[in-house]
Amino acid sequence: MTHTQGQWQLHSPTQGDPKTGDGTYCITGSHGGVIVKIIPEDSPETPANAALISASPAMLSALQALLREKALEGGDDPDDFGWVRSADADPAGTWQAAYQAIAKATEEVKS
């Protein structure tokens, strides 16, 4: 399974769906078609949800690149990348969470 490649573009309610101009938050792909409309439009979380969804291809790519780098370097610890983390952090859990996030983002949806 693969998602729409390229950068996704977030359109605000003032722009709306580029095809219909209906005043919703929507996200378009590099092909110009609408990938998703964010509903409800009037929820206080909608702008943040729309921004998060539109950034998801870039975040997935960055996370995959980070894990490839980890594999090349042979590191198991976020400290290998110079990150600052809390004393109660679990490096193994951090990496596992990253792998699980990629799996969730790339798994087939059963219909």
PEPEJO-V845921 format. One record per pair of residues at least 6 apart in sequence whose C-alpha atoms are under 7 Angstrom apart, sorted by the first residue. I is the first residue (numbers start at 1). GAP is how many residues later the second one is. Records with the same first field share a line. If there is no record, write none. Layout:
BEGIN
I = GAP, GAP
END
This chain:
BEGIN
1 = 105, 106, 107
2 = 104
4 = 25
5 = 25
6 = 23, 24
7 = 22, 23
8 = 19, 20, 21, 22, 46
9 = 18, 19, 20, 45
10 = 16, 17, 18, 41, 44
11 = 14, 15, 16
12 = 12, 13, 14
13 = 10, 11, 12
14 = 9
15 = 6, 8
16 = 6, 7, 8, 9, 10
17 = 6, 7, 9
24 = 13, 14, 17
25 = 12, 13, 16, 25
26 = 8, 10, 11, 12
27 = 7, 8, 9, 10, 27
28 = 6, 7
29 = 6
38 = 8, 12
60 = 42
76 = 16
77 = 14
78 = 13
END
